[in-house]
Amino acid sequence: MPPLWLAGIVALASPLPGPPSLELDGQPLYVSADHVHLNVPAQRVYLHGAACITLGDYSLRADDMVADLLDPKQAVARARVHVSGTGPGGSSVTAGSAEYNLATHHGILTDCFIRVPYSPPRRLSDLMRPEERPTDLYLEAKRAEQTQRGLTLEHLALTNSPARPPQYRFLASRLKVEFSGERLGEDLTAVKAEDARLQLYGKTFLGLSELDFGAGLAFFPRIGSDGDRGLFIERPFVIGLVKPFKLRLNPRIGTQAFLSGSAGIEVRGALGSLTVTSSLKDRRPLATRGVTSAVWNRVPEVAWRAPRWHTPGLGGRLDATLSAGRYHEQGTGGQWREAGQIGWRGTLHRGRNSTVGAGAGARYAFYEDGSQFGWLRGELFVERAFGYRLYGGAGVISHRIFGKTPFHFDQIDFPTEVNTNVRWRFTPHWIASNNLWFDVNHSRLGLVEWGLSYRDRLIEYGLVVRSTPQFDLRLDAQFLGF
């Protein structure tokens, strides 16, 4: 007598109106093929020709398949030749070969193309119509490993552009796609890549050894002009050293300051990241004091950043940083400083066309000359999209300040400020924008920016001009739909 585990499959030898089935972890398991061979002692099933195994939302198809059913909790199907499959939410895959655990939904694929449903919360400022928003991530990889909470891929290409060939894509040696939902494809939370390269219209544009969509990294070099550096260009680099160490470089070349920027060594672990950074001619515009900008060097700074914590019940994320270093500010001098900062920002309400959020934070610093300086901060913001043409956002930020700092770059420009941001999509391809900060304490405008951007499907790039507190000019670019 065959084992009970194979009893349902033996029915394959008989003509049935539908595919035979048995149960696996409480769910019906359906199998079908042109030819079936059973190895009863090994509890193994060989399927040849139009082979298909379906378990719940998961389905695996191939020309040839072998299912090892000795242990129902570790039931594994191995497939080759014309492999394809579907998963929850409409995810799909084609591959050269596959090994899939039917009980744990852990799988390994080779030479695969994967489509994963991806519908992040609508970013109102994008002003994208529903038909313009991407709905899937497309991944091609030499090897992919799937679990219930994500994907790990090697030697891959990634894009959310449905065009073929895609408008842009990222190539990487390794990538992780993480989900917070119970099933693959639910609640995508992070996309992180190593040794990435950006391609535009099939041509490599730049390389990044690290890519983190969740952190919102800038992908394009920054070009601009300001009063301190003149005409300048800057571009960040992240270079992988011996794991887990990375070299972070952000060089800037300008017609007045010539060479400036920063360089640092970073190491990441379960407890966060530790970075040792030195910089030359860091710059921050100042809005309310006699000098137009603060310029300083870090020689060096050691900073620890905690992992971002999701605050349960409240929502949002909590960030914490500790730093210590020696700083030298032009016109002020140099001394040591130790500082700690913590902040939270989250969404209180999210509607179809509106969002309301809040934030809070605190910072305290100690200086070599005995000075102490700190603040408490509260923030409230609201944004609304009026159709797909006009976006408006406004916020209020207030600080309670303690003590005094010897450095201009540490000070708070506006103890209380009101800020607004307006974007107007006046044609399908052109967007005008305005950004204002109003200094409540001094009853004057502290920042005024104007922008004009051109949108080409999922890429937007344009010119931003700052007129207050001093003239700045820069070129910006961003990807939409992430």
RODO-2510 file (C-alpha; in nm, 4 decimals, decimal comma):
residues 482
     n   res          X          Y          Z
     1     m     0,0000     0,0000     0,0000
     2     p     0,1470     0,3440    -0,0845
     3     p     0,1975     0,5942     0,2007
     4     l    -0,0994     0,8163     0,2778
     5     w     0,0960     1,1229     0,1565
     6     l     0,0925     0,9796    -0,1983
     7     a    -0,2614     0,8485    -0,1915
     8     g    -0,4054     1,1583    -0,3546
     9     i    -0,1469     1,1545    -0,6329
    10     v    -0,2080     0,7916    -0,7246
    11     a    -0,5419     0,9137    -0,8540
    12     l    -0,3526     1,0688    -1,1440
    13     a    -0,3586     0,7275    -1,3108
    14     s    -0,7397     0,7434    -1,3285
    15     p    -0,9466     0,9710    -1,5527
    16     l    -1,0906     1,2528    -1,3392
    17     p    -1,2993     1,5556    -1,4299
    18     g    -1,0490     1,7880    -1,2534
    19     p    -0,6910     1,7838    -1,1260
    20     p    -0,6241     1,5487    -0,8326
    21     s    -0,5367     1,7014    -0,4973
    22     l    -0,4155     1,6356    -0,1461
    23     e    -0,3650     1,8585     0,1549
    24     l    -0,0476     2,0347     0,2599
    25     d    -0,0526     2,2425     0,5760
    26     g    -0,4326     2,2594     0,5601
    27     q    -0,4459     2,3757     0,1969
    28     p    -0,5357     2,1657    -0,1088
    29     l    -0,2363     2,0813    -0,3272
    30     y    -0,3273     2,0281    -0,6944
    31     v    -0,0922     1,8534    -0,9379
    32     s    -0,1214     1,7794    -1,3093
    33     a     0,1051     1,6688    -1,5948
    34     d     0,1035     1,4767    -1,9212
    35     h     0,2958     1,1892    -1,7602
    36     v     0,3392     1,0984    -1,3926
    37     h     0,5810     0,8511    -1,2351
    38     l     0,5755     0,7556    -0,8680
    39     n     0,8642     0,6394    -0,6525
    40     v     0,6685     0,5141    -0,3520
    41     p     0,9608     0,4162    -0,1231
    42     a     1,1222     0,7587    -0,1690
    43     q     0,7827     0,9349    -0,1665
    44     r     0,8844     1,1212    -0,4831
    45     v     0,6704     1,2216    -0,7814
    46     y     0,8088     1,2820    -1,1317
    47     l     0,5977     1,5047    -1,3587
    48     h     0,6762     1,5314    -1,7320
    49     g     0,5102     1,7539    -1,9907
    50     a     0,2930     2,0545    -1,8924
    51     a     0,3688     1,9887    -1,5242
    52     c     0,1846     2,2103    -1,2766
    53     i     0,1648     2,2269    -0,8967
    54     t    -0,0782     2,4687    -0,7289
    55     l    -0,0976     2,5440    -0,3562
    56     g    -0,3253     2,8279    -0,2501
    57     d    -0,2127     3,1486    -0,4234
    58     y     0,1091     2,9875    -0,5467
    59     s     0,1437     2,8022    -0,8757
    60     l     0,4545     2,6484    -1,0377
    61     r     0,4692     2,5222    -1,3967
    62     a     0,7469     2,3640    -1,6072
    63     d     0,8191     2,1025    -1,8708
    64     d     0,9690     1,8720    -1,6076
    65     m     0,9229     1,8673    -1,2318
    66     v     1,0160     1,6487    -0,9351
    67     a     0,8330     1,6742    -0,6011
    68     d     0,9911     1,5286    -0,2830
    69     l     0,7061     1,4664    -0,0401
    70     l     0,8779     1,2642     0,2326
    71     d     0,8242     1,5376     0,4917
    72     p     0,5047     1,7450     0,4469
    73     k     0,6709     2,0372     0,6330
    74     q     0,9633     2,0371     0,3895
    75     a     0,7900     1,9365     0,0661
    76     v     1,0157     2,0563    -0,2170
    77     a     0,9417     2,0848    -0,5891
    78     r     1,2286     2,1118    -0,8404
    79     a     1,1484     2,2370    -1,1882
    80     r     1,3450     2,2905    -1,5093
    81     v     1,2832     2,3966    -1,8698
    82     h     1,0266     2,6724    -1,9366
    83     v     0,9706     2,7370    -1,5655
    84     s     0,7007     2,9888    -1,4712
    85     g     0,4960     3,0667    -1,1654
    86     t     0,2509     3,3037    -1,0025
    87     g     0,2099     3,4247    -0,6461
    88     p    -0,0193     3,6353    -0,4274
    89     g    -0,1236     3,9784    -0,5462
    90     g    -0,0453     3,9043    -0,9091
    91     s     0,3314     3,8492    -0,8785
    92     s     0,4786     3,6308    -1,1519
    93     v     0,8099     3,4742    -1,2517
    94     t     0,9759     3,2963    -1,5413
    95     a     1,3047     3,1111    -1,4873
    96     g     1,5481     2,8573    -1,6241
    97     s     1,5159     2,6404    -1,3133
    98     a     1,3510     2,6554    -0,9734
    99     e     1,3620     2,4839    -0,6355
   100     y     1,0588     2,5662    -0,4249
   101     n     0,9531     2,4640    -0,0744
   102     l     0,5769     2,4237    -0,0928
   103     a     0,5344     2,4518     0,2848
   104     t     0,7587     2,7516     0,3677
   105     h     0,7349     2,9280     0,0282
   106     h     1,1134     2,9531     0,0186
   107     g     1,2455     2,9282    -0,3350
   108     i     1,5639     2,9573    -0,5391
   109     l     1,5420     3,0595    -0,9050
   110     t     1,8046     3,0887    -1,1797
   111     d     1,8019     3,3055    -1,4929
   112     c     1,4725     3,4600    -1,3883
   113     f     1,2429     3,7513    -1,4672
   114     i     1,0191     3,8564    -1,1760
   115     r     0,7264     4,0958    -1,1663
   116     v     0,6263     4,2079    -0,8163
   117     p     0,3177     4,4277    -0,7502
   118     y     0,4380     4,7575    -0,6090
   119     s     0,1878     5,0248    -0,5102
   120     p     0,3485     5,2603    -0,2576
   121     p     0,1380     5,5293    -0,0891
   122     r     0,0670     5,8077    -0,3342
   123     r     0,3150     6,0931    -0,3028
   124     l     0,0836     6,3896    -0,3499
   125     s     0,3563     6,6261    -0,4693
   126     d     0,4250     6,4001    -0,7709
   127     l     0,0934     6,5087    -0,9293
   128     m     0,0759     6,1799    -1,1215
   129     r    -0,2447     6,0542    -1,2748
   130     p    -0,3425     5,6924    -1,1906
   131     e    -0,2520     5,5722    -1,5388
   132     e     0,0936     5,7332    -1,5062
   133     r     0,1862     5,5667    -1,1797
   134     p     0,3896     5,2456    -1,2042
   135     t     0,2228     4,9428    -1,0472
   136     d     0,4999     4,6820    -1,0582
   137     l     0,8700     4,6256    -1,0015
   138     y     1,0462     4,4351    -1,2789
   139     l     1,3563     4,2347    -1,1865
   140     e     1,5880     4,0228    -1,3994
   141     a     1,8524     3,8173    -1,2180
   142     k     2,0972     3,5328    -1,2599
   143     r     1,9887     3,3987    -0,9219
   144     a     1,7027     3,4869    -0,6885
   145     e     1,6112     3,3595    -0,3448
   146     q     1,2557     3,4130    -0,2244
   147     t     1,1129     3,4041     0,1272
   148     q     0,7757     3,5154     0,2624
   149     r     0,9225     3,8540     0,3584
   150     g     1,1356     3,9396     0,0586
   151     l     1,3711     3,8623    -0,2266
   152     t     1,7500     3,8470    -0,2521
   153     l     1,8828     3,8691    -0,6063
   154     e     2,2297     3,8482    -0,7610
   155     h     2,3535     4,0071    -1,0841
   156     l     2,0279     4,1790    -1,1629
   157     a     1,8465     4,4638    -1,3328
   158     l     1,5652     4,6573    -1,1589
   159     t     1,3113     4,9094    -1,2866
   160     n     0,9539     5,0236    -1,2279
   161     s     0,9238     5,1493    -1,5849
   162     p     0,6757     4,9372    -1,7864
   163     a     0,8219     5,0548    -2,1201
   164     r     1,0257     4,8077    -2,3237
   165     p     1,3085     4,8871    -2,3345
   166     p     1,2661     5,0599    -1,9939
   167     q     1,3194     5,4334    -1,9642
   168     y     1,5734     5,3646    -1,6920
   169     r     1,6920     5,0734    -1,4851
   170     f     1,9423     4,9932    -1,2130
   171     l     2,1981     4,7179    -1,2530
   172     a     2,3464     4,5696    -0,9351
   173     s     2,5570     4,2775    -0,8165
   174     r     2,3176     4,2138    -0,5259
   175     l     1,9787     4,3463    -0,4196
   176     k     1,7317     4,2922    -0,1361
   177     v     1,3583     4,3620    -0,1623
   178     e     1,1887     4,3559     0,1792
   179     f     0,8183     4,3263     0,2664
   180     s     0,6414     4,3811     0,5969
   181     g     0,3261     4,1898     0,4985
   182     e     0,2563     3,8241     0,5584
   183     r     0,2855     3,7308     0,1906
   184     l     0,5303     3,8100    -0,0855
   185     g     0,4302     4,1331    -0,2579
   186     e     0,2478     4,2897     0,0403
   187     d     0,3667     4,6200     0,1926
   188     l     0,7044     4,6663     0,0278
   189     t     0,9283     4,8459     0,2790
   190     a     1,2781     4,8630     0,1303
   191     v     1,4813     4,8133    -0,1858
   192     k     1,8577     4,8048    -0,1250
   193     a     2,1315     4,7323    -0,3790
   194     e     2,5095     4,6947    -0,3822
   195     d     2,7444     4,7969    -0,6654
   196     a     2,4612     4,9626    -0,8579
   197     r     2,4736     5,1366    -1,1947
   198     l     2,2078     5,3622    -1,3402
   199     q     2,1160     5,3197    -1,7067
   200     l     1,9120     5,5750    -1,8990
   201     y     1,7690     5,4529    -2,2283
   202     g     2,0145     5,1627    -2,2260
   203     k     2,3261     5,3768    -2,1610
   204     t     2,5131     5,3661    -1,8281
   205     f     2,4903     5,7102    -1,6652
   206     l     2,6684     5,6695    -1,3325
   207     g     2,7699     5,4102    -1,0758
   208     l     2,6779     5,3830    -0,7079
   209     s     2,8144     5,1072    -0,4888
   210     e     2,5089     5,1487    -0,2646
   211     l     2,1452     5,2216    -0,3454
   212     d     1,8659     5,2553    -0,0885
   213     f     1,5221     5,3582    -0,2162
   214     g     1,3844     5,3632     0,1383
   215     a     1,6387     5,6263     0,2410
   216     g     1,5681     5,8416    -0,0629
   217     l     1,9266     5,8758    -0,1838
   218     a     2,0025     6,1252    -0,4622
   219     f     2,1152     5,9490    -0,7777
   220     f     2,2254     6,2379    -0,9961
   221     p     2,5271     6,4675    -0,9583
   222     r     2,4341     6,8112    -0,8263
   223     i     2,5230     7,1200    -1,0298
   224     g     2,4697     7,4757    -0,9072
   225     s     2,6042     7,8167    -0,8182
   226     d     2,6260     8,0084    -0,4919
   227     g     2,8135     8,2984    -0,3365
   228     d     3,0792     8,0870    -0,1616
   229     r     3,1691     7,8252    -0,4218
   230     g     3,0738     8,0007    -0,7444
   231     l     2,9763     7,7541    -1,0137
   232     f     3,0155     7,4033    -0,8658
   233     i     2,9462     7,0351    -0,9229
   234     e     2,9300     6,7612    -0,6597
   235     r     2,8689     6,3883    -0,6713
   236     p     2,8533     6,1318    -0,3879
   237     f     3,0378     5,8001    -0,4040
   238     v     3,0129     5,4942    -0,1801
   239     i     3,2975     5,2460    -0,2275
   240     g     3,2831     4,9028    -0,0681
   241     l     3,5999     4,8086     0,1182
   242     v     3,6582     4,4962     0,3258
   243     k     3,3162     4,4082     0,4702
   244     p     3,1529     4,5688     0,6632
   245     f     3,3572     4,8862     0,5938
   246     k     3,2636     5,1425     0,3277
   247     l     3,4334     5,4580     0,2042
   248     r     3,1978     5,7547     0,1578
   249     l     3,3169     6,0408    -0,0634
   250     n     3,1309     6,3598    -0,1564
   251     p     3,3720     6,5802    -0,3566
   252     r     3,2725     6,9264    -0,4789
   253     i     3,4600     7,1362    -0,7322
   254     g     3,3787     7,5077    -0,7601
   255     t     3,5160     7,8093    -0,9448
   256     q     3,5743     8,0018    -0,6185
   257     a     3,6300     7,7439    -0,3427
   258     f     3,7980     7,5065    -0,5920
   259     l     3,7941     7,1793    -0,3912
   260     s     3,5647     7,1022    -0,0989
   261     g     3,3588     6,8108     0,0268
   262     s     3,3861     6,5221     0,2715
   263     a     3,5356     6,1754     0,3101
   264     g     3,4547     5,9110     0,5694
   265     i     3,4732     5,5461     0,6685
   266     e     3,1454     5,3787     0,7675
   267     v     3,0757     5,0446     0,9313
   268     r     2,7224     4,9098     0,9725
   269     g     2,5874     4,6461     1,2063
   270     a     2,2794     4,5372     1,3962
   271     l     2,3201     4,8313     1,6375
   272     g     2,3362     5,0965     1,3656
   273     s     2,6169     5,2664     1,1760
   274     l     2,9422     5,4231     1,2933
   275     t     3,1093     5,6819     1,0694
   276     v     3,4386     5,8704     1,0956
   277     t     3,4236     6,1765     0,8677
   278     s     3,6513     6,4656     0,7763
   279     s     3,5263     6,7529     0,5641
   280     l     3,6563     7,0660     0,3967
   281     k     3,4456     7,3802     0,3608
   282     d     3,1032     7,2503     0,4592
   283     r     2,8516     7,5280     0,3934
   284     r     2,5146     7,6324     0,5293
   285     p     2,3255     7,9493     0,4250
   286     l     2,2268     8,1724     0,7176
   287     a     1,9063     8,3719     0,7054
   288     t     1,8965     8,6000     1,0111
   289     r     2,2507     8,7012     1,0987
   290     g     2,5064     8,9406     0,9524
   291     v     2,7122     8,6736     0,7727
   292     t     2,5450     8,5209     0,4678
   293     s     2,6646     8,1640     0,5272
   294     a     2,8599     7,9504     0,7719
   295     v     3,1630     7,7607     0,6389
   296     w     3,3385     7,5016     0,8552
   297     n     3,5630     7,1937     0,8563
   298     r     3,5266     6,8671     1,0489
   299     v     3,8691     6,7363     1,1577
   300     p     3,7345     6,4719     1,2199
   301     e     3,3865     6,3795     1,3447
   302     v     3,2821     6,0412     1,4849
   303     a     2,9062     5,9746     1,4632
   304     w     2,6857     5,6799     1,5585
   305     r     2,3384     5,6549     1,4052
   306     a     2,0917     5,4081     1,5553
   307     p     1,8757     5,1901     1,3302
   308     r     1,5472     5,3552     1,2422
   309     w     1,2760     5,2330     1,4765
   310     h     0,9127     5,2066     1,3694
   311     t     0,7109     5,3393     1,6615
   312     p     0,4321     5,0888     1,7373
   313     g     0,0811     5,2274     1,7630
   314     l     0,1952     5,5818     1,6894
   315     g     0,3411     5,5139     1,3450
   316     g     0,6312     5,6981     1,1906
   317     r     0,9999     5,6447     1,2568
   318     l     1,2379     5,7362     1,5355
   319     d     1,5975     5,8438     1,4630
   320     a     1,8814     5,8895     1,7124
   321     t     2,2390     6,0123     1,6615
   322     l     2,5440     6,0676     1,8845
   323     s     2,8476     6,2580     1,7559
   324     a     3,1790     6,3965     1,8755
   325     g     3,4528     6,5793     1,6899
   326     r     3,6599     6,8888     1,6368
   327     y     3,5117     7,1638     1,4221
   328     h     3,6732     7,4762     1,2784
   329     e     3,4413     7,7519     1,1528
   330     q     3,5675     8,0419     0,9438
   331     g     3,5587     8,3608     1,1477
   332     t     3,4853     8,1747     1,4723
   333     g     3,7746     7,9353     1,5383
   334     g     3,7865     7,5716     1,6317
   335     q     3,7000     7,3546     1,9297
   336     w     3,5602     7,0131     2,0265
   337     r     3,1901     6,9395     2,0474
   338     e     2,9851     6,6388     2,1677
   339     a     2,6169     6,6228     2,0723
   340     g     2,3145     6,3944     2,0839
   341     q     1,9945     6,4238     1,8832
   342     i     1,6677     6,2311     1,8611
   343     g     1,3697     6,2894     1,6333
   344     w     1,0365     6,1405     1,5294
   345     r     0,8197     6,2137     1,2274
   346     g     0,4999     6,0378     1,1287
   347     t     0,1675     6,0616     0,9481
   348     l    -0,1443     6,1230     1,1563
   349     h    -0,3949     6,1077     0,8709
   350     r    -0,3656     5,9937     0,5113
   351     g    -0,6562     6,0495     0,2741
   352     r    -0,6913     6,0150    -0,0983
   353     n    -0,5854     6,3760    -0,1634
   354     s    -0,4547     6,4978     0,1716
   355     t    -0,2050     6,4143     0,4453
   356     v    -0,1611     6,5463     0,7986
   357     g     0,1530     6,4704     0,9982
   358     a     0,3574     6,5751     1,2973
   359     g     0,7126     6,5586     1,4267
   360     a     0,9101     6,6133     1,7454
   361     g     1,2778     6,6216     1,8340
   362     a     1,5462     6,7237     2,0796
   363     r     1,9171     6,8035     2,0662
   364     y     2,1841     6,8940     2,3197
   365     a     2,5536     6,9756     2,2707
   366     f     2,8593     7,0377     2,4921
   367     y     3,1567     7,2484     2,3754
   368     e     3,5226     7,2655     2,4666
   369     d     3,4905     7,6217     2,6049
   370     g     3,2194     7,5107     2,8481
   371     s     2,9217     7,6295     2,6422
   372     q     2,6070     7,4194     2,6238
   373     f     2,3332     7,4465     2,3651
   374     g     2,0125     7,2570     2,2997
   375     w     1,6575     7,2710     2,1749
   376     l     1,3212     7,0986     2,1754
   377     r     1,1260     7,0977     1,8504
   378     g     0,7620     7,0444     1,7554
   379     e     0,6268     7,0246     1,4027
   380     l     0,2888     7,0012     1,2314
   381     f     0,2390     6,9761     0,8559
   382     v    -0,0450     6,9315     0,6085
   383     e    -0,0489     6,8747     0,2323
   384     r    -0,3207     6,8488    -0,0301
   385     a    -0,3440     6,7743    -0,4006
   386     f    -0,6139     6,9512    -0,6008
   387     g    -0,6697     6,7022    -0,8773
   388     y    -0,3514     6,6238    -1,0675
   389     r    -0,2547     6,9810    -1,1534
   390     l    -0,1960     7,1624    -0,8245
   391     y    -0,0283     7,0652    -0,4973
   392     g     0,0000     7,2694    -0,1793
   393     g     0,1779     7,1981     0,1469
   394     a     0,2212     7,3999     0,4667
   395     g     0,3903     7,3438     0,7999
   396     v     0,4729     7,5042     1,1321
   397     i     0,7972     7,4297     1,3186
   398     s     0,8718     7,5726     1,6623
   399     h     1,1868     7,5418     1,8779
   400     r     1,2430     7,5947     2,2483
   401     i     1,6110     7,6926     2,2725
   402     f     1,8444     7,6486     2,5706
   403     g     2,1948     7,7877     2,6202
   404     k     2,4273     7,9281     2,3555
   405     t     2,6538     7,7825     2,0866
   406     p     2,9826     7,9359     1,9679
   407     f     2,9249     7,8098     1,6120
   408     h     2,6993     7,9784     1,3559
   409     f     2,6227     7,6487     1,1801
   410     d     2,4748     7,5018     1,5015
   411     q     2,2299     7,7867     1,5631
   412     i     1,8603     7,7854     1,4780
   413     d     1,7724     8,0385     1,2078
   414     f     1,4001     8,0503     1,2837
   415     p     1,2839     7,9634     1,6387
   416     t     0,9341     7,9560     1,4895
   417     e     0,8733     7,9285     1,1170
   418     v     0,5873     7,8744     0,8755
   419     n     0,6755     7,7096     0,5461
   420     t     0,4777     7,6552     0,2276
   421     n     0,5408     7,4528    -0,0865
   422     v     0,3348     7,4856    -0,4071
   423     r     0,3684     7,2831    -0,7294
   424     w     0,1665     7,3538    -1,0444
   425     r     0,1654     7,1108    -1,3355
   426     f     0,0565     7,3567    -1,6004
   427     t     0,1234     7,1189    -1,8930
   428     p     0,1702     6,7398    -1,8997
   429     h     0,5492     6,7904    -1,9099
   430     w     0,6185     7,1178    -1,7252
   431     i     0,5898     7,1922    -1,3518
   432     a     0,6436     7,5245    -1,1731
   433     s     0,7153     7,5342    -0,7991
   434     n     0,7624     7,7773    -0,5142
   435     n     0,9017     7,7177    -0,1645
   436     l     0,8749     7,9818     0,1135
   437     w     0,9895     7,9902     0,4761
   438     f     0,8522     8,2730     0,6918
   439     d     1,0421     8,3749     1,0055
   440     v     0,7689     8,4423     1,2613
   441     n     1,0058     8,5874     1,5242
   442     h     1,1388     8,8558     1,2887
   443     s     0,8293     8,8875     1,0668
   444     r     1,0150     8,8392     0,7404
   445     l     1,0815     8,5845     0,4695
   446     g     1,3775     8,3643     0,5528
   447     l     1,3865     8,1565     0,2344
   448     v     1,2428     8,1943    -0,1149
   449     e     1,2929     7,9376    -0,3917
   450     w     1,1482     7,9115    -0,7422
   451     g     1,1682     7,6075    -0,9661
   452     l     1,0852     7,4951    -1,3183
   453     s     1,0977     7,1231    -1,3984
   454     y     1,0488     6,9075    -1,7060
   455     r     0,8856     6,5646    -1,6676
   456     d     0,9692     6,2777    -1,8986
   457     r     0,7425     5,9928    -1,7831
   458     l     0,9129     5,8690    -1,4601
   459     i     1,2028     6,1182    -1,4520
   460     e     1,1742     6,4843    -1,3535
   461     y     1,4613     6,7315    -1,3789
   462     g     1,4793     7,1076    -1,3637
   463     l     1,6264     7,4327    -1,2361
   464     v     1,5845     7,5728    -0,8820
   465     v     1,6686     7,9370    -0,8031
   466     r     1,6999     8,0608    -0,4443
   467     s     1,6667     8,4383    -0,4048
   468     t     1,6558     8,4650    -0,0238
   469     p     1,8619     8,4701     0,1984
   470     q     2,1135     8,4839    -0,0880
   471     f     2,1268     8,3843    -0,4520
   472     d     2,1751     8,0116    -0,5217
   473     l     2,1230     7,8172    -0,8401
   474     r     2,1104     7,4382    -0,8844
   475     l     1,9945     7,1625    -1,1159
   476     d     1,7804     6,8892    -0,9556
   477     a     1,6538     6,5527    -1,0761
   478     q     1,4368     6,2818    -0,9231
   479     f     1,2665     5,9545    -1,0057
   480     l     0,8901     5,9300    -0,9654
   481     g     0,6834     5,6393    -0,8420
   482     f     0,9111     5,5212    -0,5574
***
